[in-house]
Amino acid sequence: MSESVRQDLPAIDHIGFQTSAEQTLVIRKAAELIGWTVPEYVLSAALDRAERDLYEHAAALAGTTPPPPDPGTAEPYVAVVVALG
């Protein structure tokens, strides 16, 4: 995966969690289908979810219902970078 977008953030950190054999198999197979490693796949899924949750939270604070994001108009992980500000 690429290095951190902000130099003042740590480039490497570890998050660990346990999965069942079935969960591991599902994740591994999905990662293999698109040619990614399991860590790349899990990190991408977690960041996608985090970005969506941050976006929805910001919209709720603004009192609006956000339109669905257009995947072609924003760089990936923008909401995460803004939140870490």
C-alpha positions in Angstrom: 0.0 0.0 0.0 1.1 3.6 -0.4 2.8 5.6 2.3 0.9 8.1 4.4 -0.5 11.1 2.5 0.5 13.4 5.4 4.1 13.4 6.5 3.2 14.1 10.2 1.1 10.9 10.4 2.8 7.6 11.1 3.5 5.7 7.9 3.1 2.3 9.6 0.6 1.1 12.2 -1.0 -2.2 12.9 -4.6 -3.2 13.7 -5.2 -6.7 14.7 -8.4 -8.7 15.1 -9.5 -12.3 15.1 -11.7 -13.9 12.5 -13.3 -17.3 12.1 -12.0 -19.8 9.6 -15.1 -19.0 7.4 -14.6 -15.3 7.6 -10.9 -15.6 6.7 -11.7 -17.8 3.7 -14.4 -15.4 2.4 -12.0 -12.4 2.8 -9.1 -14.3 1.2 -11.2 -15.5 -1.8 -12.5 -12.0 -2.4 -9.0 -10.5 -2.2 -7.7 -13.1 -4.7 -10.5 -12.4 -7.1 -9.2 -8.8 -7.6 -5.5 -9.6 -7.2 -5.0 -8.0 -3.8 -3.4 -9.2 -0.7 -5.7 -9.8 2.3 -4.2 -6.7 4.2 -4.8 -4.5 1.1 -8.4 -5.8 0.8 -9.2 -5.4 4.4 -7.6 -1.9 4.6 -9.5 -0.8 1.5 -12.8 -2.0 2.9 -12.2 -0.4 6.3 -11.2 2.9 4.7 -14.3 2.8 2.3 -16.5 2.3 5.3 -14.8 5.0 7.4 -15.1 7.5 4.6 -18.8 6.8 4.2 -19.4 7.0 7.9 -17.5 10.3 8.2 -19.4 11.7 5.2 -22.8 10.7 6.6 -21.9 12.1 10.1 -20.8 15.4 8.6 -24.1 15.6 6.6 -26.1 14.8 9.7 -24.4 17.6 11.6 -25.2 20.0 8.7 -28.8 18.9 8.9 -28.9 17.7 5.3 -29.3 14.4 3.5 -26.3 14.0 1.3 -26.7 12.8 -2.3 -24.8 9.6 -3.1 -21.2 10.5 -3.8 -20.0 10.5 -7.4 -17.0 8.2 -7.4 -15.4 10.1 -10.3 -15.3 13.5 -8.5 -13.3 12.9 -5.3 -10.0 11.4 -4.6 -10.1 8.2 -2.4 -9.8 8.7 1.3 -10.5 12.5 1.2 -12.9 12.3 4.1 -10.3 10.5 6.2 -7.6 13.0 5.5 -10.0 15.9 6.2 -11.1 14.3 9.5 -7.5 13.8 10.6 -7.0 17.4 9.6 
